[in-house]
């Protein structure tokens, strides 16, 4: 397993380099000049523009800029923000914390709500509960998150006043964006859990356990849940990676100060260091979470060998 982990971490380095290389190339061919947004009206002065471009190395060839970025990245430095003149690490750190808090809260909702609903639907197949769950989860999956967020904000913030209009990082202001993120994912988790459990329930080893007279709880936990949870973990790993990478729409709707909102702002102002920094972080998170999911596979199913 040690070799497998080392090899996957090596793949992380390759993927991050590839992603940043492609991103650098795309930013290079985009129209506009990021220097124009740095100093406001002052940046229109040719002398100021020349000074700023020299300061941030924007006159260097793309390859040279990328090499300088990789050198800094190897030291854990994501560069300097154009508009504020501050370290990208310093700017993104509190935003990463806010996004992580939102992602963890949303994924907890996903696990508790999605798994419980899916398990009950599978155990009561074709009942009114099962039909209702199937209908509601299908409906939830078909509704865009922006619509869900705006409905929740309108009802619970504007009409009832239960939650603040402007997010301040508190748990109270985090509930609605977390629920917005969790609704669609919880619906998908419920559908996946239901379908995989129904498949496991038809397996011979489950029928054998029932014939032996094992307690219902033992059969559910040791035989059914353990063998049906792998697809759910796969989806949750992908979903959690997306949440940690920043929920652009949800963070924008609720004005949540996370990296998704930071990315939107950076794109609008052509602040390339922030854009590259967020993408680099997102790619790294996805690779690490995929590694963790693979390790969980081996822990849950002894038949799976990592090599």
KOLGU-936276 format. One record per residue (C-alpha): x, y, z. Coordinates in steps of 0.5 Angstrom, whole numbers, plus 500, padded with zeros to 3 digits. Each point is the difference from the previous one (the first is absolute). Example, Ala and Ser with C-alpha at 12.3 -4.5 7.8 and 13.67 -1.06 7.14 Angstrom:
<recs>
525491516
502507498
</recs>
This chain:
<recs>
500500500
506505501
502499493
493502498
500506504
506502498
498499492
494504501
503506504
505500494
494500495
498506504
506504498
499498493
493502500
501507503
505502496
496498494
494504502
504506502
503499493
494500496
497506505
506504498
499499493
493502500
501506504
505502495
496500494
494504504
498507498
502505504
505503505
500498507
505506502
494505498
496497506
506501505
500508501
494502497
500507497
508500501
501494496
498503494
506504500
505496496
506501505
496497505
498494496
507499498
502500507
495496502
501495495
507499501
499500508
495493498
504498495
495500495
505502494
503494501
499494495
494495502
505495501
505504505
493502504
498493501
507498502
500506505
494497502
502493501
506502504
496504505
495494500
505496502
501504506
493500502
499507497
494502496
503507497
497507502
493503499
500505494
495505503
502500507
507498500
500495505
502492500
495496497
501495506
498505505
493502496
498493499
501497507
494503503
496499494
502492500
498500507
493503498
499495495
503494504
495501505
494501495
502494496
501496507
493502502
497498493
503493500
498499507
492501498
502496494
502494504
494500505
495502496
501497493
503493503
494500505
495501495
503495495
500495505
493500502
498501493
504493498
497496506
493502499
500499492
494502497
497503506
497507500
506503503
504497495
496503494
500506504
508500500
501498493
495506498
503505504
507499499
499500493
497506500
506503505
505498495
496503494
500507503
506505499
504502507
499507498
493499500
500496507
504506503
496505498
494497502
503499507
503507500
493503499
496496504
504499507
504507499
495505497
494497502
501497507
507503502
502494503
507501497
505506498
500503493
507501500
505494503
504501505
504494501
495497506
497494500
493503499
502503494
503494497
494496501
496502494
506499495
502494503
493497499
500503493
506496498
497494504
493499497
503498493
505495502
496497506
495498495
505497495
503496507
493498501
499497493
507497500
499497507
493497498
502497494
507497502
496497507
495497495
505497496
504497507
493498503
499495494
507497501
501493502
504501506
495505503
494494499
505495503
501505506
492501501
499492499
505499506
496505504
505505502
497507503
497505495
505505502
506496499
498498493
499507499
506503503
505494498
498498494
495505496
503507502
507498500
500497493
495505497
504506503
505500495
497504494
497505505
507501502
502501493
495506499
501503507
508500498
498504494
495504503
504502506
506502495
495505496
498503506
507501503
502503493
495505501
492501499
500505495
493501499
498499507
505504503
498506496
493500501
501500508
506504499
504495504
508502500
503494498
504498494
494499495
499508501
507501500
501497493
494504497
503506502
506498498
498499493
496506500
506504501
505496496
504498507
504494497
504499506
493498504
497496494
506496500
501499507
493498501
500495494
507497503
496499507
494497496
504495496
504498506
494499505
497495494
506496500
501499507
493499501
500494495
506497503
496500507
494497496
504495497
503498507
493500503
498495495
506495502
498501507
492498499
501495495
506495502
500497492
502507498
508500499
504507499
506499496
</recs>
